[in-house]
Amino acid sequence: MKKFMILIVILSLFFPTCSAKKEEVVLKKGTSTYELAKDLSQIVETLDPDINKVLVSSQNFNLTTGEIIQFMEENLGSKAEQLKQMNAENLKQYVQRNASVLADRKLLLAEVRDSDVSITKQEVDQVINAQAEKAGGMDKFREMLNSNGITLEIFRGNIQKEMLIQSFLDQKIGSEVTVKDEEILSAYNSPKTVTVRHILLLTQDKDEAEKKAVLEKMKQIQKRAQAGEDFTELAKEFSEDSGSQEKGGLYENIERGVMVKPFEEAAFNVPVGEISDIVETQYGYHIIKVEERQMEERPLDQVRDEIRQNIRQTRIEQEFSRYMDELRSQANIQSFEL
């Protein structure tokens, strides 16, 4: 369940109250959060705490800009001041992302509340003490938190909620996922890694007309690559992937589960030496040239548990995604733009 914890640990979570009226946070004048919201409203007007715009609604709560800014301040501490340096578009995106994730967490916490999951004080202490030990002791750990504008009490509360959700997901999803021996054998006999070169043209934050123009540009690049032009040089000239552009689009020995699904499917299915059709992901449009694939070289008995865990983790992530879609649908989640 490692990836669940990674997703949860960066967030501050809130328990919804039991009420016929929708839960809605309003910032109080004179508080640091209110002043932060006022400052941010100079960049994006609708972040004004006096407007307190609803960004997400559901059957049980309205998630306002005030609550999102409160959430960001609690997590970022003194680093929340850096939000004031963002331009309008980046700040909007940052707030909208946090709104979506926090809404999901509120849905999960409501499920936790109705379950029999519990976490003891001793379990929370164990996690906090482990963190403090890494920091050089509890005193230094407190100093580290305080220097970032975060109190130990807030940190403790967040850890407790993270652990509750983790335990709930282990029980709800993790316990139901099994892997058969034939699945392990099939995975063992499939390529373990793939080396590719790719060209990416970004479409994030572009409207439909702009995306259409990007697609047309990619079609022209694809024609040149398929006609025999050097793919490495085309990637250096056109790719907008900062992680691989200077290397001619090269990504070596990629394991399954690392790349986004459409990219992975093309990388592991296009014949070696050939160029893919145009692949669309959340980042943009790609064309991929498969350089080579490698099989697992270790004996099956040596890697059986590792393969089992990889398959299990992938299935857990799929089930988690399906479960969250179900929760959002049941709660009639609706999101609104800033």
N, C-alpha and C positions, 0 to 999 in steps of 0.2 A: 504493500500500500504506500510505497515511498512517494509516488507522484501526487497522491492525495495530500500528503503532508506538505509537500513543496508548494502546492497551490494554496493551502490554508494558512501556512505559517506567516505569510506576508500580510495577512489581513487582520484588522480589528473587527470583532463580530459582536452583534447585538441580539439579545433575546427579544422577540416580539411580545407585547403585552396582550393579555386576554381582554378583549373589549369589543363591543359591537361597533364602535367607531374605529375608522382606520387609523392606525398608528402613524404619526407624522411629527418629525422633529422640527422645532422652531428655535433658532439661536437667540440667546438673550443679549440685548444691547449691553456694551461694556465688557463683554468677555473677549478673550484673545481670539476665539474662533469667529466671533462676530466681526471683529476688526480685520481678521484675515480675509473673510468673505467680502467685506467692503473693499479691501485693497484689490482682490481678484476681480471684483466687478468693474474695476477701471479697465481691465483687459477684456473681459467678457461680461457684458452688462447684465445678462440674466443670472449671473452668480450672486447678485445683490441679495443679502439675507432678508431684506424687507420685501422682496418679491417672493423669495423662497419657492422657486419653481419646482414642480413635481417632475422628476426625471423617469421614475418607474412607478407604476401603479399595479396593485393586485387586489384580490378580494380582502386581504387582511391588513395591508399597509400601503402607505404612500411614501416613496423614498424621495426626499427633497434635496435640493442643492445644499441646504444647511447641514443635513445629516452626512452627505458625502464629504463636505469640507471638514466637518467634525471628525469623520473617519480618517481622512488624510492627515489631519493635524496630529491625531493620537498616534498614528503609525510613524509619521515622519519626524515628529518632535520639532526640534529647532530647524531641521532641514526643510520644513514646510515653507520657510521664507524663500526657498529656491523656486517655488511655484510662481512667485511674482516676476521671475525673469523669463517665463515662457511667453511665446507669442500666442495670439488668440487661438489659432487653429490647433496648435499642440496642446494648449490648456483644455480646450473643448474635448479633444480626443482622450486626454488623460482622465478628465472627470467622467466622461461617458463610459470608459472602460471600468473605472472603479464602481460606477453605478450598477453596471451589469453584474459584476462579480459580487458586490455586496448584496444585491437582491437575491442572487443564488444562495448566498450564505444565510440570509434571513430565512429562506425557504427550508434550508437544511436544519437550521436551529429549531424551527417549528417542529420538524420531524423528530429531532432529538428530544424535544420537550415531551412529546407524546410517546416516547419509547421508554424502555426500562434501563437505558444506558446511564451509567454514573461513573464519576471519576473521584477518587479519594484525595484528600489533602496530601497524603504521603506520596502519591503518584505524581502530583504536580510538583511537590518539593524535590522529588528525584530529578525531574527534568530541569528545574531551575538550578539546582545544585550542580548538575553536569555542565550547564552553561557557565555558571560562575567559576567552576574549576578551570575551564578553558581560558577564562579572562584573568586568572591569577588570584582567585579568591572572591568572596562575597563583597568585600569593601570595594575592590577594584571594579567588580561587576556593577555595583550601584553607581560608582563614579562614571562608568562608561554610559550607562543608561541616562544618568542626569545630564551628562555633557551633551547628549542628543535630545534633551528635553522630554525624556520619557521616565516615568516613575516606576519603581519596582512593582507597585500595586497594579498599575495598568498592565504591565508586562505579565504579571501573574494571572490577571483576569483573562487576558488574551490566550495565554497558554492553556488555561483550563478549558476554554471554549474550543480551541483547536483540538485538544485531546478528546473532548466529547464527540466532536464531529468525526474524528479519526476512528474512534471506537464504534460509533454508529455505522460508518461506512464499511468497516471490517465485518460487522455483524450482518448488515443488510445485503452487501454485495460480495465481499471477499469470501465469505463462508460458502457461497453458492457456486463458486467457480472451480471447476475441476479440469484436469488435462489428462487425456487418454494416452496410453503408451504408443498407439499408432500415430498420434499427432506428433509426438516427440520424434519418432522414426522418420516421419515425412519431413519435418523441419531439418533434421540432421542431414538428410539426403538432398536438401535444397541448398543453393548458394548461400554462404554465410555473409559475405561482404561483396560490395560492388564498387568499382572505381569509375567515375564519370567525369566528363566535362559538360558544363552547361552554360547557357546564356539566359539571363533574366532581364526582362523589361518590367519595371515596377508599375503597378496599377493602384496601389493604396492611395486613398484620398482623392481619386480621380472620378469624375462623373462619367456617364455612359458614353458621351461623345468622345471624351478623352481616351477612354478605354478602347473604343473602336479604332481610334487612330493608332494606339499602341499595338493593337492586334495586327493591323495592316503592316506596320513597321516590322513586326516579328515575322510575318509571312514572307516578307522580302529577304530578311536575314536567313530564314529557313531555306528558301530557294537557293541562295548563294552557297550555303553549307552543303545542301544535297547535290549541287552542281560540282562539288569537289574543292571549293575554297577551304583553306586551312582553318579548321574549327577553332584552334587555339588563338589564332590572330583575330578571328571574328569576335571571340569572347573578350579579348583584351580591348577591342575597339568599341563594342556595343554593350556588353553586360553591365548591369547596374547592381550586381551583387558584390558589395565591397569585400566580402570574405574570400572571394575566389577570382575576381576579375584580373588582378595582376598575375595570377598563376594560369591564365588562359582558361578560367572556369573550372579548374581541377578540384575535385573532392575525391580523396583516396580512401579505400577500404571502409566504406560506409556500411554499418550494420543495420539490420532491420529495426524499425522503431525509432530511428534517429530523425529522419526527414519527414515532412508532412506527407500524408497518405498518397495523394495523386503523384507526387514526385517519386516516392518509393516504388509505387506500382510500375511506373514507366522504367525506372532504373533497373528493376529486377526482372522485367519482362521483354524489353526491347532487345533484339539479338545483339551480341557483342560486335562492335565495329559499326553499327548502324545508328542513325539519328532518329529520335522520336518525333511523333506528331507534336503540335503545340500543346503543352500541358498548362492548365490554369490552376493556380493555387491561391491562397489568401494573400500572397505577396505580389503576384502578377503572372505574366506569361513566360514559360520556359521552353527551350528546346534542349534536349539532352543527348549527348553522344556517349554510348556505353563503351568504356575502354577495356574492362575485364571484370570477371567475377571469380571469386575464390570459394572453395568448399571448406568445411571444417576439417582440419587435419588431425585433431586429437581423437582418440578412441571414444566411441559412443558412451561407454560407462563412465568416462571421465567428465563428460559434459552433460550428462542426462539431466541432472538437477538444475543446471544453468539454463538449459533449453526449456525445461518445464516452467521455470520461473518467468522466463521471457514471454512464453505463450500466455501464461496466466496473467501477467501484468497487462499485456495487450488486451486481453479479454475483459479484464477489470475496467480498463479505461473505456472500452466500448460500452460496457454495461452502465458505467457511471454517466456517460454521455446520454444514453437512452433514458436513464432514471431522471436526470435533470430535465430533459425535454418533457417528460411526463409530469414532473412537479410544476414546471412553468405553465404547462397547459391547464392543469387542474386549478392553479392559482389565478389563471387568466392574467398572466404578466403582460403588461404593455409598456413599451419604452418610448420616450419622447426626446426630441432633439433640444439642445440648448438654444 
